[in-house]
């Protein structure tokens, strides 16, 4: 996820574990207060600009890495100068500092090749010293004619760059709000798999996850259970809020994201991180699920145009989204954020719940709303097994299996054989595409 400038930031007025007031204020007002508390308005302008850029980057690093929130705190940063930066509630803000902050508040520092805001340590340079910017030293360099960027590179290294005009957004916690468990699918599953594999480099007892896709399978569940066992969490294999943030915390720790010497998040890694927003050109399991839901709803609401389930968000999908948003009183943007997706899923489940059993069988079995994976049991598994056997009567490459409602290795093998027949990724899991193809082909036969 590319960093954004938060509209607001919450400051804890004390040490992290000390009972104290939390103050939530606009990010720009926070930086103005910090700058006016840390430096002098009479300093050379280039020194002021260098210090403000360091202060912005420091704060953004705390927000972006969820340094405190991942540890269970309900704030983004403290005003304790031994670990964070100065903030004086109701403190005076100087006019020239205010003007500079208004100009550069959505610029921040990175190391070339990284997207993570720099953990820009600084100190006054007289009473304290550190492995970062010296505030009084920056004045000396500015008086020698160095630019703000030259000052920053003097202290942080020649590979420092400035990101200009970053987008602004409201703060949102990264936890998706719904626990992830076997059968879940989507971009949050990709994130958890990737982070668990990185943690496993330092904790080899955690089994590596072979396929970094959007399906929460048994392999993922086993890795989560081992993680929970190591870090004294309930070993249920479910990524609820406590497990989610513990994974975030340990991931940040092993990557040392909050240190100047950290590995950072490289641009190549950004391609393996995903947003929840779906729009024209998006692809993946979330798009497949969206298309299935819309296609199913379209059985009963013919104003929704028919769409194929391809996993690619093309113009047909966008038109269906336009129509859905218009019919359900949502802003007609053609973009599916978490609110729109949840509304689509809600309508889908409402339709399914109202269907008579005989009507369900007439149009095809409704998708259960989750990926079916090895280890699952129940009626949905039994349905798929029956359909696979029916298909196998005409497609001998698909082996016969027991219709017992247990998703075991033989069922997984049959699913892989069917995926080979379709020419799609051989995950061994039943997602929206596989479900629709199996039910449709089975009914046709």
LOTORDO-947165 format. One record per residue: residue in one letter; x, y, z of N, C-alpha, C in turn. Coordinates in pm, whole numbers, plus 50000, padded with zeros to 5 digits. Atoms other than C-alpha are relative to their C-alpha. Example, Ala and Ser with C-alpha at 12.3 -4.5 7.8 and 13.67 -1.06 7.14 Angstrom:
REM residues 2
A500894988150000512304955050780500905012050000S499184988149994513674989450714499235010950073
This chain:
REM residues 445
X500854988250000500005000050000500895012450000X499214987850008501485033249893499655009350115X500304991149888501825057550187499155012049958X500804987950019499295085650214500165008950122X499964990649888499165116550432498684999050074X501275001249927496585110850708499395013750023X500674987349969493985137850753500195003750147X499884997649856494295133651130501044990450058X499065008449929496825119451374499675001050149X500315000349857496325108951737501304999250079X498784998849922499035118951986499704996450146X500105003649859499465103152330500935009150080X499224990049925500645129152583500724993450117X499235007049898503085107052770500714988149939X499385012150049505055075052745498924990149958X501045008850056503265046852561499144993050106X500755007649900502285026852872499585008550119X500374990749893501625057653086498595005349975X501344994250018497975067953143500115015049970X499914985950039497615101252964498945002849895X501004995950098495345120952736500474997249858X499765000950143495115113252365499395012249932X500474988350073494785143152133499984996649852X500125002150143493485139051778499835013549932X500024987150067494145168151544500444998349855X499565000950138494755175451176501514998149991X498585003150015498125162451055500815012749982X499254987550023499185197050934500185007750130X499884992749874498425212651275500994993050093X499035007449919500425185051443501425003549959X498644997150046503505191351226500375014450034X499724986049964503225229051283500365001050148X499744999849856503135223151659501364993950030X498725006649977506075198851649501155009049957X498934991650052508195221751433500215012350090X499884988249914507435251851655500544996450138X499495004549872508335231151963501464995649991X498675006050015511555216051820501065009749950X499014991350064513205244151624499605014650017X500234985549983513445282151612499605006449868X500444993450124511645304551360501055009249941X498964990950049514765326151328501104992649923X498975007750071516825297751174499915002749850X500054998850146517765298850805498894991149944X501165007150053514865287550589500344985749958X499645013550042516745257550445500154990550118X499925008449879517435244750797498604996650050X501385002349956513765248950888499344989549912X500615009550093512675230350574500554985950020X499395013149978515125201950637499444993550125X500535005549875513905197650994498544996149987X501425003250015510225198750898499824987349916X500095012350080510745172150628500354987750083X499645011149911512445150150887498844997050096X501105001949906509565155651131498774993749932X501115006050076506935147650865500274985149977X499665013950032508765115750766499964991250124X500025007649875509195104651126498564996350038X501395002349962505485108751198499334990249904X500605008950099504455091650873500504985650018X499495013449977506735062250951499254993250113X500765005549888504955057651283498584995749955X501355003150047501565058651108500024988349904X499975009950107502535037550807500334986050051X499635013249945504185009451005499084995750113X500915002749889501375011151265500804996250125X499045003349895504165011951520499324997950135X500685001449871501885017451818498704992149987X501285006950014498545004851687500194984949988X499755014350012500084971151602500324993850136X499735004749865500974968751971498795001450091X501244999349924497394974052081499675013750055X500304986549952497575011552155498995006749906X501024993150080494855035152034500485013849957X499454987450047497185062851917501104997049899X499015001650107499725068851640501425003550042X498694995049961502585086251820499885006050139X500024993449869503555100352160500725013449990X499244987449996504965133952262501234998750088X498815002449919507765117952462501245001149912X498884997250091510965131652310501114989750006X498975010349997513075102052417499754989249896X500325010250100511245080052166499305005849877X500704994050114509205103551945500445014549986X499624986050016509095141151891499075008950081X500714991149908507935171252091498665004449942X501314994450034504295181752087499445006250127X500534993049885502885207752324498565004049972X501414996750020499115208552347499785014950024X500264985549994497965244452284501275008349992X498764992550015501585254052210499945010449888X499974989250100502435285052008500554994949868X499525003450134502875281051632500475012949931X499434988150063505135305551446499525001449856X500594997450132503865321951128500834994549886X499195004750113506825313850903500074984749996X500025014749995506885277551020498664994949949X501325003950048503125275150960499925000649849X500064998450146503535287950604500804989149929X499185010450063506315263050525499314986450010X500715012849984504315233850666498854999149901X501095000050096501305243750455500484996949859X499445002150134503575242250150500514985849981X499305012750020505365209250215499464988550086X500475010249905503165189150456499794986449935X500195013150065502515161950194501214996049917X498725005150051506175157450102500684992250113X499295007549896508305131750284501224993349940X498715005850039511665113850273499894984949985X499865014550018512415078950141501444997149960X498775004450063515465059150049499664995349859X500285003750138515705053649675499704985149989X500395013850015513965021549576499004995250103X500965003449895511735021549888498805009149991X501184991449993508245035049945499685004150143X500264997249859508225035050325500595013450041X499444987349951508585069850481501204997450091X498765001949925512055073350630499795001950149X499994998249855512415067851003501105010050031X499014989150000514155101551023500315004450142X499584996149865515785102851365500675013749997X499314987249988516975136851483500175003350148X499744995649863518325153551796500555014249993X499624985850004519395188251902501475002049963X498594998750038523125181751848500885006650104X499244993949890524155199552169499954990950123X500125008249879522785180852469499894985149969X500145014150041522075148752276500554998349858X499555003250135523465131651969499354986949958X500685012050050522035104151746500524997049860X499615004050136522485086051416499065006049897X500904993250092520385111751235500355014749991X499804985750021519935148651178500325007250132X499704991049889521545173451417499305013449972X500784987950027519145202751451500885012549994X499104988350005521815228551537501044998449890X499095002250112524145212451288499395003949868X500664996150125521555218651017500075015149979X499864985450010521775255851096501375003649943X498644997550050525545255351040500094996949851X499945003850142525115237350706499205009749914X500794990350076522365261250595500755013149984X499224987750009524605290850674501164998849902X498965002250100527215274950447499444999849858X500624999650131524695276050161499414987049953X500585012850043523485239950156498475000949993X501455000650013519945233550036499434990550105X500655009049904517405215250250500314985549967X499745013850039517905183150049501464996450024X498595002749973521705186250073500254997850149X499875001849855521395189850451499534986050040X500565013149966519235158750472500924988849952X499095010350050521625138750256501314999750079X498794999549917524535150250471499834990850121X500225007949879522925133050770499474986049975X500665012950021520925104450622500604991949884X499375007450109522995095150316499595005349863X500224994850136523175102449944498824993549930X501125006850067520345078149861498655005050048X501264994249954517735100350025499335007549886X500794992950099514965112949797498745005450067X501224993949947511825133749850498824995649913X501265002750068508325121749758499165012750011X500754987550002506335152349653498514997449978X501454999750023502555158149674499354986250017X500625012849970501595124949831498495001950021X501454998749979497835117949837499655000850147X500484998249862495845125950149498804990950021X501115009249973493465101450314499734999650149X500325002449860491635094750637500744987750049X499365011949942493355070250872499034988350001X500785012249984492055034750852500914989350056X499215011049948493245005151055500094989149895X499805009950105494654977550843499164987450021X500795012149978492614949951011498725000849917X501124999150093489914941250754498635000150065X501284999449932487194939351018499304986650009X500575013449998486354902850950501144990150014X498935009849978488414873551077500234991849874X499645008550113490284853950812500144985650050X499955014049960489914816250828500014991449875X499945008950114490144785650608498755001749914X501104997250092488024792550301499855014749967X500004985850035488474830350315500845002249875X499224996850119489854846650004500115015149987X499854985750025491104880449890501405005150026X498694993749992493964904849912500584999750141X499505000749863494174904150292500674986550026X499375013249986494994866950268501405000249939X498684998750063497854875250030500975006850096X499164992749905499204900050285500464991050114X499675008749887499064874950571500984989149957X499085010550047500744847550367501415005549981X498684994150027503564870450256500715003350131X499374996049874504184883650608500384987950084X499655012149926504094849050767501264993449942X498805005850061506674836550516501245008050037X498844991849960508934866050603500354997450145X499765002949859508514859250975500664986450016X499465013649991509334822550914501514999649978X498554999550015512844832750811500705001250135X499454998449866513454842351174499454989750098X500625010149915511124816251326499724987649915X500135011150096511754784651120499004989350041X501035009649961509244764451323498695002649926X501204996750076506554782551122500174994449859X499835005950133506004762150804499805010349890X500104990950113506544780950480498734996949919X501185001350084503454786950265500455000149855X499455001850134504124774849912499395009649900X500674992050101501524793949711499485013050061X500444986949950501154831249780498885005149910X501174995550073497684834949636498955004550101X501014994249912494424848249777499124990050071X500845010449938493084815049912500564996150136X499605004049865493214807950286499774984950010X500115014550006493924770650265500544993650128X499545007249880494974743750513501455003450032X498604996549980498644752450461500125013250076X500014987149931497934788250569499534998350144X500525002549865495904776250866501074994050090X498955006249920498794754550983501085010050038X499004989849971501244783550956499505009750107X500594990949901498864805951153499984993350137X500035007049871498464779451425501384999750065X498655000349944502214776051467500415013950047X499714986249958502574813951479499305002950133X500764997649877499844815651744500614992550119X499385007949893501524788151945501265006750050X498744993749962504884806151941499765012750080X500214986949938503404839652045498825000050097X500955001349888500954826552309498635005749969X501364996350039497724832852120499164987349995X500875011750017494694810052095500334993349867X499575007050122495784783451845498794994449927X501205004150074492574783051643500195000849849X499754999150143494174789651303499225010949931X500814989050054491974820451258500735013250024X499354986949986493424854951194498945010250038X500854989349948491254876751414500845012450025X499314987349980492214911351528501304998350077X498795001749919494704899951793501114993449919X498985006850081496494876151555500485008949887X499624990950110496404901351268501075009950047X499074989749955498144928351471501284994150058X498765006549954500574903751627500884996649882X499235002650123501614893051277500635013049951X499464987050043502004929851185501185004150088X498954995949907504084936151496501284992049977X498815008450017506424906651446500615002249862X499504997150134506694913451073500825012950001X499264987449991507714949351148501294998250078X498825002149918510144937051410501104993049921X498955007550070511944911551192500555007849881X499504991750111512194936350906500645012850050X499454987849939513254963951148499575012549922X500524989050080511004987950964500185013550068X499954987349928511365014051237501425004750030X498624996049978515135017151221500595005349871X499344994650120517345037050985500684989149920X499295010650069519185005150902499064989049954X500965010250036515944986550826500084996049854X500035005050136515394966050516499105008449912X500904991950079512584988850410499044991649919X500925006850090509764980050173500345004449859X499504996550133511054978749819498865001649902X501014997950102509194989249509499564986749941X500405013050053509264953149390498964993450088X500965006049909507294943349702498625006349987X501294993450008504564968749637499084992649905X500835007450095503414947249345499374987850064X500585011549933502694919749594499095004350115X500964995049902500614942149817498815005349922X501204997050074497044949449722499125009650080X501014991749934494354975049797498684992649994X501325006350001490774965249874499125006049892X500824993350100489504988949607500144993149865X500025006450131488494972749278499475009949898X500424990950106488194992548956500464994449867X499665004450135488704989748581501474995949993X498645005050009491774968148524500424991250116X499665008649886491774950848865499804985349963X500185014350024492084913148875500324992350126X499725008349884492204884749124498764994050061X501145006949937489984864549359498865009250041X501074991049960488084894849486499155004049879X500754996750122487114903749128499114988249961X500785011950031485984867849068498744999450088X501135000649908483794868849378498985010949967X500894989050036482364902949283499184996349877X500705003550123481504890348935498964989150025X500975010649972479844859049070498785005750072X501124994249926477754878749317499095008149908X500804991650090476634903649052499254991549898X500675008750096475884876148802498834992750065X501075007049930473834857349060498845009450029X501064990249974471924888649165499255002949871X500614997050130471284894448794498944990049958X501085009450028469134862848783498645006150038X501244995149943466534881848984499775014949973X500104985850032467254917748883500565001949860X499505000250138467474917448502500595013349954X499364987350040468474954048492501514999450014X498555002049991471934941948596500474992649875X499555006750123473774933548272500764987250032X499275012649975475104897748247501495002149981X498554998750009478844894648306500644986450012X499265012649984481334866148264500855000550126X499155000849880483334854248566501414996849953X498655001450057486894859948449501105003350098X498974995249910488704875048746500645012949954X499484987350051489394906148534498895010449997X500984989149989487554938948598500035008149871X500084993050128486674949648244498805009149994X501094990250016484074973048100498644993950033X501285006349966481234947648138499784999950151X500114999849854481974944748508499735014150051X500224986149957482174982448544498565004249975X501404996450030478764986348374499064993750102X500835006549899477284961048616500115007150135X499804992549875478794980248908499255013349994X500774987650017477365012948772498534997650032X501425002949984473914997048760499674996550145X500245003849860474184981549105500035012350090X499894988149916475345014149263498795009149983X501164991550026472505033149098498754994450064X501215006349946469865007949206499955000050151X499965001049854471035007049568500425013050068X499794987049939471535044049625501425003150040X498594997549972475345043549624500555009949899X499374991250099477595069449457500394992049876X499785007450124477785058849092501405003449947X498594997650034481575056749048500594989049912X499405011350069482155022648892501174994050075X498905004749916484675016849171499424992450119X500505008349890484184989649432500975001050117X499224999749877485554998949771499394989950098X500475009949903484964978750089498505001450025X501424997949975481524994650141499144994449888X500775005050114480324986449790500044984849998X499885014750003481684950849804499124993850107X500825005549892480014944850139498515000949968X501414998450038476724958250001499614989649895X500275010250102476954935149698499844986450067X500065012949932477644905449925498734999050085X501204999849917474794915750155498754997149915X501155002350088472304916949865500004985649952X499905013950044473584883449736499484990550107X500425009149893473094866650074498515001450030X501444998149979469644882150112499204992649894X500685007250108468634868049774500014985150027X499885014349976469954833449861499074995650113X500795004049883468174833050198498514999449969X501434999450033464794840250031499594990049893X500325009250109465034813549760499364987250051X500495013549971462834782549776501024989649956X499005010150031464894750749768499904995449856X500135005050136463414739049437500445010349897X499564989650093464164772649273501525000749997X498545000149996467774771149390500544989349906X499495010750084468264737649218499725002449853X500334997450140466614750548903501005009349934X499074990450061469104778648853501454996450025X498625003449964472164761648998500255003250146X499734998149859473534758949348500675013450027X499364987149969474374793049504501424998050056X498635000249949478054799349568499995002250150X500074998949853478724794549943500655012450058X499424987649949480614827549970501394998750056X498645002149954484004812550056500654989349914X499275010550069486694791649895499864986950078X499985013249940486384754449962501404994249980X498625004950006489764738950044500104986850074X499765012849934491214706150165499815001450152X500294999549856489984698750516498595004750031X501384995549978486534714450470499044988249998X501075010049999483374694550535498665007049986X501334994350001479714699750472499284998149868X500885001850114476924702050219500595005949872X499414994050120478784725249980501054990749939X499015009550050481614699749953499294988249934X500735011450056479124671749894499415003549863X500574995650128477434691649616501074999849891X498924999450099480734697749439500484986049963X499565013750029481764661249471499034993249904X500995006050088478514650349310500095005449858X499884993950133478894674849024501284995649930X498755004550062482534665048968499874985849947X500215013650047481524628648941499144999749874X500844999350119478804637748692500835004449879X499144995250109481344657048484500994989149960X499025010350028483844628548517499474988649915X500575010350086481414605048345500235003149852X499774995850139482034625348027501435004749978X498614995350009485564637648105500854990450082X499325010549923487624606948201501265004750071X498814995149931490614628348305499685004550143X500404996049865488604638048614499624987450077X500225012749932488754608948862498735000050084X501185001649914485714595749047500415001050146X499704998149858485554604449416498774996650082X501125002749910483404595949716499225012850027X500864988549969480444619149773499654999250148X500155001349855480894621450150500025013350074X499964986949935481094659050214501305003150068X498684997849940484754656350316500995003749889X499054995250102487274676650113501384994450036X498735006549973490184652250128500935000849882X499014999550109493244646249906499434995849865X500555004550128491214627549641499085010649938X500834989050051488704655849612500885011249946X499094989750048491564680449584500604996049865X499465004750126493054658649307499015001749887X501024998350102489754659349119499835014749962X500114985650027489564697149155501175004649912X498834996450080493114700649018499834995049857X500235005350134492194678248725498995008749924X500984991350065489174700248654500635013449963X499314987450032491344731548674500934998349880X499185002750118493754715548427499144999849874X500945000450113490774709148199499605014149957X500374986250031489804745948224501195008549955X498814992150032493394757648181500205011850092X499834989249903493374778748498500974995450109X499015002949896495674780248801499564988050083X500305012649932495864746248973500225001450151X499904997649855495214756249334499424988550081X500675010449924493114726249430498885005250089X501064993749921490564750449579498835003749910X501214996250074486994758049473499675014450032X500374986049988486584795349422498805003049913X501184996450080483864814649238500054994949856X499895004650138485204805548893499744985149991X500175014550003485464768348967498574996050033X501375003349960482094767649141499045002349883X500924996950110480304784748851500184990449884X499745009150113482004762948588499514985850030X500435013649963481334730248776498474998949999X501475000649993477674738148846499395001449860X500554997750133477024751248494500214987849910X499725011650085478744722348318499214987950047X500755011449947477144696848548498535000749964X501414998650035473674710848488499774997749851X500125002150144474244711148112500044985349966X499915014450026475234674548124498754992750047
